[in-house]
Amino acid sequence: MREIKQLKSISIWVFLIPFFGLNLCLLLITKFHGLFPNQEHILHNTIPYFDGGASISRTARVFPTYLIFKPAMFITSYLLIKYWIYNKKILLKFNVDYKFINKILFFGIGSAILLTIHSIFLGIHFDLNLYKLFRKVVILLFIIFEVVAQGYLVFSLYKIKEKISGLINIKFLKLKRFLITMLVIIAVVSIPIISIPGYKAYKHALEWDFFMGVISFYLLTYFMWKKK
């Protein structure tokens, strides 16, 4: 099926581009300090996945890291739209309930648009509380839309797993279900903590790890669908 081949190709890039883009920004800002004209922007001795030493925004919003991060996110957004469209085509071939496909498309493409908006405004500063709230809402909605779209997709695939058993590796579908379950649990448990002041290190580490969890979903897509 041509759509499956295209989906596999897109999904691996949806994982690789943000993964390497973000971690390249982290490498530059922590190790290659001479590249930064403003030395106040550099970071020392931090691995934010573990110690929460900096947020993703703090790492990617300054020159020259935003020259890497922003294009990477724009490309990822474009690929996300194609990813969800190809999933729609595949699901329609197996007569999945159209209401679920509409929800998958709405939340999936919506997450791509929100990621684009977040990337556009990253590094742009206005001393307005409303603007700061807007940026927080955008990134929060991106996370919600991503997880909801992924959840609907996994649910729809489980409904037709008997029909597609020859096309997928069921172990990776189960891994997808486990990943989504863990992301939801972590999000719910973390809401009381992230909604109060303080705990910056925890919030930063959660941000990095959660983002890696979200994009790992697409890596699992690549391995779930069989080549032939």
C-alpha positions, -999 to 999 in steps of 0.1 A, spaced: 0 0 0 16 33 -11 1 53 18 18 30 43 52 35 26 47 73 26 36 72 62 67 53 73 89 78 55 72 108 70 70 94 106 108 88 109 115 124 99 88 137 123 109 121 150 145 128 137 141 165 128 129 178 162 151 153 181 183 164 164 172 200 161 165 204 198 195 185 210 218 203 186 206 236 202 214 221 236 248 210 225 257 244 211 245 265 240 263 243 266 295 235 247 302 260 220 300 293 239 321 312 213 292 311 189 270 333 212 276 370 210 257 375 242 274 354 269 245 358 292 227 333 270 251 304 275 245 274 298 270 254 318 270 218 330 234 209 326 215 180 311 180 193 314 164 159 308 177 150 343 184 181 362 160 206 347 187 232 343 169 251 315 137 251 296 134 242 259 125 279 253 156 291 271 178 268 250 162 275 216 151 311 216 185 329 214 209 335 186 222 314 169 201 284 183 168 298 170 183 296 135 182 258 140 152 253 161 126 274 142 132 259 108 132 224 123 98 231 139 84 246 107 95 215 88 81 192 115 48 211 114 45 205 77 53 168 80 28 165 109 0 177 86 10 152 59 13 124 86 -23 129 98 -36 131 63 -19 98 53 -34 82 84 -68 94 73 -63 77 39 -52 44 55 -81 43 80 -106 50 53 -95 20 34 -105 -1 64 -139 16 69 -131 32 103 -159 54 117 -156 87 101 -163 107 133 -130 93 147 -111 103 116 -125 138 118 -113 141 154 -79 127 145 -75 152 117 -88 181 138 -64 175 167 -35 163 146 -35 192 122 -44 216 150 -12 205 169 9 212 138 -6 247 135 0 254 172 36 243 169 41 267 140 25 296 161 48 287 190 79 287 168 70 321 152 67 338 186 96 321 202 122 347 212 99 376 206 94 396 238 66 419 249 63 430 285 26 422 285 10 396 308 -16 388 281 11 380 256 29 358 281 -4 340 288 -9 336 251 24 318 246 17 295 276 -17 286 263 -3 279 228 23 254 240 -2 238 264 -28 234 236 -1 219 214 6 192 240 -31 185 245 -39 183 208 -9 160 202 -18 136 229 -55 136 220 -48 130 183 -23 102 191 -48 86 215 -77 87 189 -53 72 163 -43 43 186 -79 37 195 -89 35 158 -60 12 150 -71 -12 178 -106 -13 163 -92 -26 130 -62 -46 144 -76 -78 130 -79 -63 95 -44 -49 96 -26 -77 114 -6 -86 83 5 -51 78 17 -41 113 38 -54 141 13 -56 170 41 -52 196 47 -16 185 10 -8 185 9 -20 221 40 2 228 21 31 214 -8 24 237 15 22 267 33 55 257 0 74 254 -12 60 287 20 71 304 19 106 289 -17 110 301 -9 98 336 22 120 339 3 150 326 -26 145 351 -2 139 381 19 169 371 -10 194 368 -10 203 406 28 209 405 31 230 373 1 252 383 19 266 414 50 288 416 84 272 421 96 237 412 114 251 382 138 222 378 110 197 379 90 217 353 119 220 330 129 183 331 92 174 326 91 197 295 121 180 279 111 144 287 75 149 278 84 164 244 107 134 238 78 111 247 55 129 223 78 126 193 87 90 202 52 81 191 63 88 155 93 66 158 70 38 169 49 44 138 79 38 116 86 4 133 49 -6 136 41 -6 99 58 -34 80 79 -27 50 60 -52 28 
